[in-house]
Each structure stands twice: as structure tokens, then as C-alpha cells.
Amino acid sequence: MARDSEWADHVVVVAMARMLQIDIMIVTSSPSSAPENIIVWVVGKTYFQGDTILLGHVWESHYMSLQPIGPSVDDTDRFIHIACLLVNVGSRVLRRFLIYHTVTPTCTLDQYLAKKTTYLDNLKKRKILTKSQMAILFPPSGTTNLGDYDITLLSALFTNILPNISQQQLNMIQSLRDKINEIFAHAKSVTVSANDYQTLWSDICRDLESLSKPCGDPDFENEILREIQGIQVSTVKGTSLFDMLKARTRRMESLERLVQHLISCLAQKSNKE
């Protein structure tokens, strides 16, 4: 439907919804539809939580796409959602995971790192760690600040100086690091498509939830789940869910007025014929 003269009928719409497992919202111009019934939902998947496809229905004629061509604000929203999930939640989970595996009642993080100085110096010589990363681990004065540890540094530490974590956990940590590099270091635009978003969101959440459980703190696990849910319902400008629903309501009212206009035009055309 992105091309001119591309149409679909109801059978095709239902088939595509089920094949793609995506819900489709249809704004119909049917003259027999009451104002409250101008919106028709085609369910493609039970409990679908992704972006709904928006179609228009020209009565007794065809269906047409009502989506704008090209990247939309939603694409940017999705990019920022993934960024917040990785940078904010991901870093927080891995920092707690590091503390869980290094700090004991008789050993602080600084003391643990001091024991690994030879290994860490070797990593720097091999250019696995940079000079700035070493400065974070061993600051000129004071103690190391865990808040300065990003996913790249944390991944390097887990990979090279923490042999007591499982290979499955290490794979999840490296996957988070690779996604950071793929999304940010090699991004061609600050957008994430709907299909990519669903896969990324599911994979990242699964890894973060799995890595938060070994920390042995149910309250921390619940905090992470709430933070994830908070990101999912937020928008790029930090709009509250209530404001977002109000905005959607205004859009629906605009669509209703549009449909009423279409119905009026179609009725006039029928009378002339």
C-alpha cells in the first residue's frame, strides 16, 4: 500500500493481520456505521502489544493505508526506548551483577580490583581496556565510582577477570554490549522499525531479567521490572501515559470528523447518481 494504485479488500486485510500477527485498526466510511462504530479492529494476535497498523476504508470501494510514508516520530520513540532500556536499565543491572560477584563483607570493589591489577594492566597492553577505562577503575584520588562503569567496560571485566559466572550469563552480557555497538556506534539513523523494536525489546528484557535474578534481591528485581514498564509506556518527550491517552483521544475525534465528512460526500454522490 506504500505505492499508488495498491489496494486491498477485507479478506486480504484479515489474512495479513493473522499472517503478520499484528492488530489492524480500520477507520470506515460506511454510511450505516454509527459514530461510535467507525473504528473496526482486526485482531492478528491475542494480547498483541506492538504498534497497530492504521487503515482507511472507503465504503464499497477499497482499503487504503493512512500511515505517513517515511520515518515517523514513533520510529524515533522506539529508538529512544531501546536506548533507555540498554543504557539506563542495562548498566544498572550489570553494575549490581558486578557487585554481587566481587564485593563481600571483607572485600570492597577497590580491594577486588587491586588484586587484579596485573590482569587489568595486561588487558590495557592488549588494548582490550583503554587508558580512560583504567582511570575509571583506578582513579588518581579517592575510590572507584561504580556509576562511571558503562556496559562496554562492565562486559570487558566480566569476560576477563570474573571466571565464576556461567557461559550463559556471559553470552547475555556480551549480547547487550553488541546491541549497544550495533544500535549506537553503527546506527545509520536514530530510528528503530516496529519489527526490529519487538525483537530487540524482547531479547533485551529477557537478558536483563535473567541477570537481575542471581543478585539475590527480590526488591531489586521488582524495581527493574517497574523501570522497564515505565520506559515502555513513556514517549520521547516524557509525556505521561494519561497525556498520551488524551492525545490519542483527540486524534480519534479528528478521525471521526474526517469519516463524517467522507460519509457526507459519499451520500451526496449517491443522491446525484
Buried (B, 14 or more C-beta within 10 A) or exposed (E): BEEEEEEBEEEEBBBBBEEBEBBBBBBBBBEEBEEEEBBBEBBBEEEBEBBBBBBBBBBEEBBEBBBEEEBBEBBBBBBBBBBBBBBBBBBBBBBBBBBBBBBEEEEBBBEBBEEBEEEBEEBBEEEEBBEEBBEBBBEEEEEBEBEBBBBBBBBBBBBBBBEEBEEEBBEBBEBBBEBBEEBBEEEEEBBBBBEBBBEBBEBBBEBBBEBBEBBEBEEBBEBBBEBBEEBBEBBEEEBEEEEBEEEEEEEBEEBBEBBEEBBEEBEEEEEEE
